[in-house]
Amino acid sequence: MPAMYKVRPLHSAEVLAGHLPTCMYPLPNLHHAPGTATPPSQEEVDPSLQALESRQEEILKRLYELKSAVDGLSKMIQTPDADFDVTNIIQTDEFSPLTTNGADLDLMLGKDYGALKDVVINANPSLPPLSLLVIHSLLCERYKILSAVHTHSSVKSVPENLLTCFGEQTKKQPRHEYQLGFTLIWKDVPKPQMKFSIQTMCPIEGEGNIARFLFSLFGQKYNAVTSTLIDSWVDTAIFQLKEGSSKERAAVLRSMNAALGKTSWLVGNELTVADVVAWCALRQTGTANTAPANVQKWIKSCENLAPFSSVMKLLK
């Protein structure tokens, strides 16, 4: 549709393009002091802004230090955290006997601001985990251990000998002077449970698995073949000797007799966790008296050691 009327342009396009402003109207520059001819360069920073940034950095630094201090204090009050793999301790190519100097618990369990490392075990008094009590006695010969026994509300009564299975702690020392805390709670559980870190660690279940963990605290080092043999004997003692049928027990005794005909202990010439678990399984099932000759000799060797003989009192 044609326009109703035509208007003559006041300026040509070329003239208009040369006079278009870059803003609607001018304003004074607020980023420099009044009276100055030119504003400061972009690289210069306002001193007040610099001071504000420095103050913020200082506050963040103090908050971080305060958080670290609170974390350290909380770990001294509660059970410390620990994330580590036990297999890193034993999967090496050399062997270190149990009779060597004590291992560094901080190296194996992680340094934790000087807080006491706690091991908490739940066990059913109807079937006490004797191997854990033997290992506890062995650990007491190596480290300063703060031991305690408690009874959970799920258990109505506990025999007196189980309540005093750790004996009486004659020397009362401040908690921080001990190297390891060992707490046994008699509780109605289907199988023993252990936690090293109450806050973050999933429980380790089963007497054999807990025994492996505790025995690793001696810092013994085995090659892959020896570690496999030890694990095999531990599983055999738990699942066949302790929980198996009479035929399975007889087969295990024959295998033990053959192995003990070649070496003093089940694996090599040094005591391992396999000997502890197997001895306890024999005593708890009552098959020790009918064992073959080599096994009988091995049983006497075990019971000549104080940790084994002290646990024998619990079987009476």
C-alpha positions as CSV (number, residue, x, y, z in Angstrom):
1,M,0.0,0.0,0.0
2,P,1.6,3.4,-1.0
3,A,2.3,6.0,1.7
4,M,-0.3,8.7,2.2
5,Y,2.3,11.5,1.8
6,K,6.1,11.8,1.4
7,V,8.5,13.5,3.9
8,R,11.8,14.9,2.9
9,P,14.8,13.6,5.0
10,L,16.4,16.3,7.2
11,H,19.9,14.7,7.1
12,S,21.6,12.4,4.7
13,A,22.5,8.9,5.9
14,E,26.2,9.7,5.7
15,V,26.0,12.8,7.9
16,L,23.7,11.1,10.4
17,A,26.1,8.1,10.8
18,G,29.0,10.4,11.6
19,H,27.2,12.1,14.5
20,L,25.5,9.2,16.3
21,P,26.5,9.2,20.0
22,T,27.8,6.1,21.7
23,C,25.6,6.6,24.7
24,M,22.3,8.4,25.4
25,Y,23.9,11.2,27.4
26,P,27.4,11.7,29.0
27,L,28.1,11.2,32.7
28,P,31.2,12.1,34.8
29,N,33.7,9.2,35.4
30,L,33.1,8.0,39.0
31,H,36.3,5.8,39.1
32,H,38.7,8.6,39.6
33,A,39.0,11.4,42.1
34,P,37.2,14.7,41.4
35,G,39.3,17.3,39.7
36,T,41.7,14.9,38.0
37,A,41.9,15.1,34.2
38,T,42.2,11.4,33.4
39,P,41.1,8.2,35.3
40,P,43.7,5.7,36.7
41,S,44.9,2.9,34.5
42,Q,43.1,-0.5,34.5
43,E,46.2,-2.2,36.2
44,E,46.0,0.0,39.3
45,V,43.9,-1.6,42.2
46,D,42.1,0.4,44.9
47,P,44.0,0.0,48.2
48,S,40.7,-0.5,50.1
49,L,39.8,-3.4,47.8
50,Q,43.3,-4.9,48.3
51,A,42.9,-4.7,52.1
52,L,39.4,-6.4,51.9
53,E,40.8,-9.3,49.9
54,S,43.7,-9.8,52.3
55,R,41.3,-9.8,55.2
56,Q,39.2,-12.4,53.5
57,E,42.2,-14.7,52.9
58,E,43.2,-14.4,56.5
59,I,39.7,-15.3,57.8
60,L,39.6,-18.4,55.5
61,K,43.0,-19.4,56.7
62,R,42.0,-19.2,60.3
63,L,38.8,-21.1,59.6
64,Y,40.8,-23.9,58.0
65,E,43.2,-24.1,61.0
66,L,40.2,-24.1,63.4
67,K,38.5,-26.9,61.4
68,S,41.7,-29.0,61.6
69,A,42.0,-28.5,65.3
70,V,38.3,-29.5,65.9
71,D,38.8,-32.7,63.8
72,G,41.8,-33.6,65.9
73,L,40.0,-33.1,69.1
74,S,37.0,-35.1,67.9
75,K,39.2,-38.1,67.0
76,M,40.7,-38.0,70.5
77,I,37.2,-38.4,72.0
78,Q,35.6,-40.8,69.6
79,T,36.9,-43.9,67.9
80,P,39.4,-42.8,65.2
81,D,38.9,-43.3,61.5
82,A,41.0,-45.6,59.5
83,D,40.9,-46.4,55.8
84,F,43.5,-49.0,54.9
85,D,43.8,-52.4,53.3
86,V,45.1,-55.2,55.5
87,T,46.4,-57.1,52.4
88,N,49.1,-54.4,52.0
89,I,50.6,-55.6,55.2
90,I,51.1,-59.2,54.4
91,Q,51.5,-59.4,50.6
92,T,55.3,-59.1,50.3
93,D,58.1,-61.3,49.4
94,E,59.8,-61.7,52.8
95,F,58.9,-63.4,56.1
96,S,59.2,-61.8,59.5
97,P,58.8,-64.0,62.6
98,L,56.6,-63.3,65.5
99,T,59.5,-63.0,67.8
100,T,60.9,-59.8,66.2
101,N,60.5,-56.3,67.6
102,G,57.1,-54.8,67.7
103,A,55.7,-53.3,64.6
104,D,54.7,-49.6,64.3
105,L,50.9,-49.4,64.7
106,D,50.9,-45.9,63.3
107,L,52.5,-47.3,60.1
108,M,49.9,-50.1,59.8
109,L,46.8,-48.4,61.0
110,G,47.5,-44.8,60.2
111,K,48.7,-41.9,62.4
112,D,45.8,-40.2,64.0
113,Y,46.8,-37.1,66.1
114,G,47.9,-39.3,69.0
115,A,44.4,-40.7,69.6
116,L,44.1,-44.2,71.0
117,K,43.3,-46.7,68.3
118,D,40.2,-48.8,69.3
119,V,39.2,-52.3,68.3
120,V,35.6,-53.2,69.3
121,I,34.4,-56.8,69.0
122,N,30.8,-58.1,69.5
123,A,30.6,-61.8,70.3
124,N,28.0,-64.3,71.5
125,P,28.9,-65.8,74.9
126,S,27.2,-69.0,74.0
127,L,30.1,-69.6,71.5
128,P,33.1,-67.5,72.6
129,P,35.7,-66.8,69.9
130,L,38.7,-68.3,71.7
131,S,41.1,-67.5,68.9
132,L,40.5,-63.8,69.5
133,L,41.3,-64.1,73.2
134,V,44.5,-66.0,72.4
135,I,45.5,-63.2,69.9
136,H,44.6,-60.6,72.5
137,S,47.0,-62.2,75.0
138,L,49.7,-62.3,72.3
139,L,49.2,-58.6,71.5
140,C,49.5,-57.7,75.2
141,E,53.0,-59.1,75.1
142,R,53.9,-56.7,72.3
143,Y,51.9,-53.5,72.9
144,K,50.3,-51.5,75.7
145,I,46.7,-52.4,75.4
146,L,43.7,-51.0,77.3
147,S,41.3,-53.9,77.6
148,A,37.6,-53.9,78.6
149,V,34.7,-56.3,78.7
150,H,31.1,-55.2,78.6
151,T,27.7,-57.0,78.4
152,H,25.0,-55.9,75.9
153,S,21.4,-55.7,77.0
154,S,20.5,-58.4,74.5
155,V,22.3,-60.9,76.7
156,K,20.6,-61.9,80.0
157,S,23.6,-63.5,81.7
158,V,27.3,-64.1,81.0
159,P,29.5,-66.7,82.9
160,E,31.9,-65.1,85.3
161,N,34.9,-66.5,83.6
162,L,33.9,-64.7,80.3
163,L,33.4,-61.4,82.1
164,T,37.0,-61.7,83.4
165,C,38.5,-63.2,80.3
166,F,41.0,-60.4,80.0
167,G,42.0,-60.6,83.6
168,E,42.3,-57.5,85.8
169,Q,44.3,-54.5,84.6
170,T,46.5,-53.8,87.6
171,K,48.2,-50.7,86.3
172,K,45.7,-47.9,85.8
173,Q,47.2,-45.4,83.3
174,P,45.8,-42.4,81.4
175,R,44.1,-43.5,78.2
176,H,46.5,-41.7,76.0
177,E,49.5,-43.7,77.3
178,Y,48.1,-46.9,75.7
179,Q,48.8,-47.9,72.1
180,L,45.7,-49.9,71.4
181,G,42.2,-50.2,72.9
182,F,40.6,-53.7,72.9
183,T,36.9,-53.8,73.9
184,L,34.9,-57.0,73.9
185,I,31.1,-56.8,74.1
186,W,29.2,-60.0,74.8
187,K,26.1,-59.6,72.6
188,D,23.5,-61.7,71.0
189,V,25.0,-61.8,67.5
190,P,25.0,-64.8,65.0
191,K,28.8,-64.5,64.5
192,P,31.6,-62.3,65.9
193,Q,31.7,-58.7,64.5
194,M,34.6,-56.3,64.7
195,K,35.0,-52.6,64.0
196,F,38.2,-50.7,64.0
197,S,36.6,-47.3,63.1
198,I,33.1,-46.9,64.5
199,Q,32.3,-44.0,62.3
200,T,33.3,-45.1,58.8
201,M,34.3,-48.8,58.7
202,C,31.9,-51.6,57.8
203,P,32.1,-54.4,60.4
204,I,34.4,-57.4,59.8
205,E,32.3,-60.6,60.4
206,G,33.5,-64.0,61.3
207,E,36.0,-65.3,63.8
208,G,38.5,-66.2,61.0
209,N,38.4,-62.8,59.3
210,I,38.8,-61.0,62.6
211,A,41.7,-63.2,63.6
212,R,43.5,-62.4,60.4
213,F,43.0,-58.7,61.0
214,L,44.3,-58.8,64.6
215,F,47.2,-61.1,63.8
216,S,48.4,-58.7,61.0
217,L,49.0,-56.1,63.8
218,F,52.2,-58.1,64.6
219,G,53.6,-56.8,61.3
220,Q,54.5,-60.3,60.0
221,K,55.3,-60.4,56.3
222,Y,54.8,-63.4,54.1
223,N,55.2,-64.1,50.4
224,A,52.1,-64.9,48.3
225,V,52.4,-68.7,48.7
226,T,52.7,-68.6,52.5
227,S,49.8,-66.2,52.8
228,T,47.6,-68.5,50.7
229,L,48.5,-71.5,52.8
230,I,47.7,-69.6,56.0
231,D,44.3,-68.4,54.7
232,S,43.5,-72.0,53.6
233,W,44.2,-73.4,57.0
234,V,42.1,-70.7,58.7
235,D,39.1,-71.4,56.5
236,T,39.5,-75.1,56.9
237,A,39.6,-74.8,60.7
238,I,36.5,-72.6,60.8
239,F,34.3,-74.3,58.1
240,Q,35.3,-77.9,58.3
241,L,36.9,-78.5,61.7
242,K,34.6,-76.3,63.8
243,E,31.4,-76.3,61.8
244,G,31.7,-79.4,59.6
245,S,30.6,-83.0,60.0
246,S,32.5,-85.8,61.8
247,K,33.8,-87.0,58.4
248,E,35.0,-83.5,57.5
249,R,36.8,-83.2,60.9
250,A,38.5,-86.6,60.4
251,A,39.7,-85.6,57.0
252,V,41.1,-82.3,58.4
253,L,42.9,-84.1,61.2
254,R,44.6,-86.4,58.6
255,S,45.7,-83.4,56.6
256,M,47.0,-81.6,59.7
257,N,48.9,-84.8,60.8
258,A,50.6,-84.9,57.4
259,A,51.5,-81.2,57.4
260,L,52.8,-81.4,61.0
261,G,55.0,-84.3,60.1
262,K,57.1,-82.0,58.0
263,T,57.1,-78.7,60.0
264,S,56.7,-77.7,63.6
265,W,53.7,-75.5,62.9
266,L,51.0,-75.7,60.3
267,V,52.8,-73.3,58.0
268,G,56.5,-73.2,58.3
269,N,58.5,-73.1,61.5
270,E,56.8,-70.1,63.2
271,L,53.5,-69.7,64.9
272,T,50.8,-68.1,62.6
273,V,47.2,-67.2,62.8
274,A,46.4,-70.7,61.3
275,D,47.8,-72.4,64.4
276,V,45.7,-70.2,66.7
277,V,42.4,-70.7,64.9
278,A,43.0,-74.5,64.4
279,W,43.9,-75.1,68.0
280,C,40.8,-73.2,69.3
281,A,38.6,-75.2,66.9
282,L,40.0,-78.5,68.1
283,R,39.5,-77.6,71.7
284,Q,36.0,-76.2,71.3
285,T,34.8,-79.3,69.3
286,G,36.4,-81.7,71.7
287,T,38.4,-83.5,69.0
288,A,41.8,-82.7,70.5
289,N,42.0,-85.9,72.6
290,T,41.4,-88.2,69.6
291,A,43.9,-86.4,67.3
292,P,46.8,-88.3,65.6
293,A,50.3,-88.3,67.1
294,N,51.7,-85.3,65.2
295,V,48.7,-83.2,66.0
296,Q,48.9,-84.2,69.7
297,K,52.5,-83.0,69.7
298,W,51.6,-79.8,68.1
299,I,48.7,-79.2,70.6
300,K,51.2,-79.5,73.5
301,S,53.5,-77.0,71.8
302,C,50.7,-74.5,71.6
303,E,49.6,-75.0,75.2
304,N,53.2,-74.5,76.4
305,L,52.7,-70.9,75.4
306,A,51.1,-68.7,78.0
307,P,48.4,-67.1,75.8
308,F,47.0,-70.6,75.0
309,S,47.2,-71.9,78.6
310,S,45.3,-68.9,79.9
311,V,42.5,-69.5,77.4
312,M,42.4,-73.2,78.5
313,K,40.8,-72.0,81.8
314,L,37.7,-70.8,79.9
315,L,37.1,-74.3,78.7
316,K,36.8,-75.8,82.2
